[in-house]
Amino acid sequence: MDWVFTYSIHYERDIGMFRCSSVEFASKIPFYLPSFLLWPFSDQISRNHCERMLVWYGIDSQNSFLQKVCQINSRSNCQNILQSPAAKVTEWLSWSEIGLFYFTGSLIALATGMWTGNSIQLTILHTALFILTLLSLPYTFWSVYYQWRVAREWCVLCLTVQGLLWIEFGLGISALFSDEGQPLLMFDFSSASIVYLLGAFAVVPAPWALFKGHLQKSTRYDSLFREFQKLKFDPDYLQGLMSKQRVLPPIFEGMQVITLGNLEAENTLIMVTNPTCAACRRNYLELKKWLETNDTVQVKIILAAGFLDDYVASKVARQILSLPTDQMQDAIHHWFGTSERYYDEWSEQTKGDYLSEAAIQQLQLHIRWLELAGVMTAPTTFLNAVELPKFYQVRELPKLCTYYSNVGIGQFK
């Protein structure tokens, strides 16, 4: 397991060695290699490296090095993009993994072609890869649109890969004619070249299917993870945590909040939620699923958003708060339950009015409550007036509620 803990260190070292190794490899290429393939080959290496980082970030989102690469400002967040439904082809396979298969297969095909030194075969191979690159370009438009208009966050690594894809397309266009006016793309495909290309693309998916599950398990750090779980539910630690109850403001007179669960339950959960926060969405959906089989908690949802009409979060929050109390729960569930959260379509179905005076007043009450409670971020969760640390998951609420019942601290709500 040592390799798991040192992976980020290796990544930093790899980046420093990347250019040197590329130059060294290029110096050993046979002299009869067409010079126009040097830049496409370098582009393939760069894209392969970025895809490796994307795939690894999808497996280990807590990697500190990858977090530094991805989170360059408040609008960039690779984790939210890579964990969104749009980032997956199936439950098991992601788009970043498909990109890794494609770029690694292309790199293998080019590298082995260079090793054989057959210039004609290399030209045909380059042509086939250019066609595949051309076919993949529409995906870049969809990806940028999703990040810009739907997620409203940017994945730095995703954009880097797409930029390199366009660079390869530009290199392919420039290779249509050499300096002597001879075409550098040949569309004379034989069955042998097609089998050769398919073989190169099959090198990575087969072992990946075998070892992906083991990689995912290894990132949980095994014994360290288990020890951390023990610490989270250590009676002494919970005793200290649950004794630090906050003096939360009451729900103001006339203030409408979204309520879930059993309103007569002894445990009260207050969840501060922002409508466009990916973590808030995950917490809500997990909580909703858990409440289907549990009636020991009553939930109150406080909405955190600003007042600018340009922000979707503000319009969604006010539109929900403009509805009658019995419709607010359905409205927020529909919003969080939609895989691609298009505001206009959702707005037409909810029929609320985010511009109404009542909606603005309600949001003001929610913001005032947050100010008095000292809440600065979302998601924030209070269980019986105790602010739960971020490392507690919604699925762990039953254990915490059981602790309240067994120890008898529930009276201090």
ChimeraX attribute file (.defattr): number of C-alpha atoms within 10 A of each C-alpha:
attribute: neighborCount
match mode: 1-to-1
recipient: residues
	/A:1	9
	/A:2	7
	/A:3	10
	/A:4	15
	/A:5	13
	/A:6	10
	/A:7	14
	/A:8	15
	/A:9	13
	/A:10	13
	/A:11	15
	/A:12	12
	/A:13	11
	/A:14	13
	/A:15	11
	/A:16	11
	/A:17	11
	/A:18	13
	/A:19	14
	/A:20	11
	/A:21	12
	/A:22	14
	/A:23	11
	/A:24	10
	/A:25	11
	/A:26	13
	/A:27	10
	/A:28	9
	/A:29	14
	/A:30	13
	/A:31	10
	/A:32	10
	/A:33	19
	/A:34	16
	/A:35	9
	/A:36	16
	/A:37	19
	/A:38	13
	/A:39	13
	/A:40	23
	/A:41	20
	/A:42	17
	/A:43	20
	/A:44	23
	/A:45	19
	/A:46	18
	/A:47	25
	/A:48	22
	/A:49	19
	/A:50	22
	/A:51	25
	/A:52	18
	/A:53	18
	/A:54	28
	/A:55	19
	/A:56	19
	/A:57	22
	/A:58	20
	/A:59	19
	/A:60	18
	/A:61	18
	/A:62	13
	/A:63	15
	/A:64	12
	/A:65	14
	/A:66	21
	/A:67	15
	/A:68	10
	/A:69	14
	/A:70	19
	/A:71	16
	/A:72	13
	/A:73	9
	/A:74	8
	/A:75	11
	/A:76	19
	/A:77	21
	/A:78	23
	/A:79	21
	/A:80	18
	/A:81	22
	/A:82	22
	/A:83	14
	/A:84	14
	/A:85	15
	/A:86	17
	/A:87	17
	/A:88	16
	/A:89	13
	/A:90	10
	/A:91	7
	/A:92	10
	/A:93	12
	/A:94	19
	/A:95	16
	/A:96	24
	/A:97	22
	/A:98	16
	/A:99	20
	/A:100	23
	/A:101	23
	/A:102	23
	/A:103	25
	/A:104	25
	/A:105	24
	/A:106	24
	/A:107	23
	/A:108	19
	/A:109	22
	/A:110	22
	/A:111	16
	/A:112	12
	/A:113	20
	/A:114	21
	/A:115	13
	/A:116	12
	/A:117	17
	/A:118	14
	/A:119	14
	/A:120	16
	/A:121	18
	/A:122	25
	/A:123	23
	/A:124	20
	/A:125	24
	/A:126	26
	/A:127	21
	/A:128	21
	/A:129	24
	/A:130	20
	/A:131	13
	/A:132	14
	/A:133	17
	/A:134	15
	/A:135	10
	/A:136	15
	/A:137	14
	/A:138	10
	/A:139	11
	/A:140	17
	/A:141	11
	/A:142	11
	/A:143	18
	/A:144	16
	/A:145	13
	/A:146	18
	/A:147	18
	/A:148	12
	/A:149	11
	/A:150	16
	/A:151	20
	/A:152	16
	/A:153	17
	/A:154	25
	/A:155	22
	/A:156	17
	/A:157	21
	/A:158	21
	/A:159	15
	/A:160	14
	/A:161	22
	/A:162	19
	/A:163	14
	/A:164	17
	/A:165	21
	/A:166	16
	/A:167	15
	/A:168	23
	/A:169	20
	/A:170	13
	/A:171	17
	/A:172	23
	/A:173	13
	/A:174	12
	/A:175	18
	/A:176	14
	/A:177	13
	/A:178	12
	/A:179	7
	/A:180	6
	/A:181	8
	/A:182	10
	/A:183	12
	/A:184	21
	/A:185	21
	/A:186	16
	/A:187	12
	/A:188	13
	/A:189	13
	/A:190	11
	/A:191	8
	/A:192	9
	/A:193	16
	/A:194	14
	/A:195	11
	/A:196	14
	/A:197	19
	/A:198	14
	/A:199	14
	/A:200	20
	/A:201	20
	/A:202	14
	/A:203	14
	/A:204	17
	/A:205	17
	/A:206	11
	/A:207	10
	/A:208	14
	/A:209	12
	/A:210	10
	/A:211	10
	/A:212	14
	/A:213	12
	/A:214	11
	/A:215	15
	/A:216	14
	/A:217	11
	/A:218	16
	/A:219	18
	/A:220	15
	/A:221	14
	/A:222	11
	/A:223	9
	/A:224	10
	/A:225	12
	/A:226	12
	/A:227	10
	/A:228	11
	/A:229	13
	/A:230	11
	/A:231	13
	/A:232	16
	/A:233	16
	/A:234	11
	/A:235	13
	/A:236	10
	/A:237	11
	/A:238	15
	/A:239	15
	/A:240	10
	/A:241	14
	/A:242	21
	/A:243	12
	/A:244	11
	/A:245	16
	/A:246	15
	/A:247	11
	/A:248	16
	/A:249	14
	/A:250	10
	/A:251	14
	/A:252	12
	/A:253	7
	/A:254	9
	/A:255	15
	/A:256	21
	/A:257	20
	/A:258	20
	/A:259	18
	/A:260	17
	/A:261	20
	/A:262	16
	/A:263	15
	/A:264	11
	/A:265	12
	/A:266	17
	/A:267	21
	/A:268	22
	/A:269	21
	/A:270	19
	/A:271	22
	/A:272	21
	/A:273	23
	/A:274	24
	/A:275	22
	/A:276	21
	/A:277	16
	/A:278	18
	/A:279	14
	/A:280	19
	/A:281	20
	/A:282	15
	/A:283	20
	/A:284	21
	/A:285	15
	/A:286	14
	/A:287	18
	/A:288	16
	/A:289	12
	/A:290	17
	/A:291	17
	/A:292	9
	/A:293	8
	/A:294	12
	/A:295	16
	/A:296	17
	/A:297	22
	/A:298	19
	/A:299	22
	/A:300	20
	/A:301	20
	/A:302	25
	/A:303	29
	/A:304	23
	/A:305	23
	/A:306	17
	/A:307	15
	/A:308	10
	/A:309	12
	/A:310	8
	/A:311	13
	/A:312	19
	/A:313	21
	/A:314	22
	/A:315	24
	/A:316	26
	/A:317	27
	/A:318	28
	/A:319	24
	/A:320	29
	/A:321	30
	/A:322	25
	/A:323	20
	/A:324	11
	/A:325	14
	/A:326	10
	/A:327	15
	/A:328	21
	/A:329	18
	/A:330	13
	/A:331	23
	/A:332	20
	/A:333	14
	/A:334	15
	/A:335	22
	/A:336	20
	/A:337	14
	/A:338	11
	/A:339	12
	/A:340	14
	/A:341	17
	/A:342	14
	/A:343	14
	/A:344	8
	/A:345	9
	/A:346	15
	/A:347	18
	/A:348	9
	/A:349	10
	/A:350	18
	/A:351	13
	/A:352	21
	/A:353	19
	/A:354	22
	/A:355	13
	/A:356	13
	/A:357	11
	/A:358	15
	/A:359	21
	/A:360	21
	/A:361	16
	/A:362	21
	/A:363	27
	/A:364	18
	/A:365	20
	/A:366	24
	/A:367	18
	/A:368	14
	/A:369	21
	/A:370	19
	/A:371	12
	/A:372	12
	/A:373	14
	/A:374	12
	/A:375	16
	/A:376	11
	/A:377	11
	/A:378	18
	/A:379	20
	/A:380	18
	/A:381	22
	/A:382	19
	/A:383	23
	/A:384	24
	/A:385	21
	/A:386	20
	/A:387	19
	/A:388	16
	/A:389	12
	/A:390	9
	/A:391	8
	/A:392	14
	/A:393	12
	/A:394	16
	/A:395	12
	/A:396	11
	/A:397	16
	/A:398	14
	/A:399	11
	/A:400	17
	/A:401	18
	/A:402	12
	/A:403	18
	/A:404	20
	/A:405	14
	/A:406	10
	/A:407	10
	/A:408	10
	/A:409	14
	/A:410	17
	/A:411	10
	/A:412	11
	/A:413	15
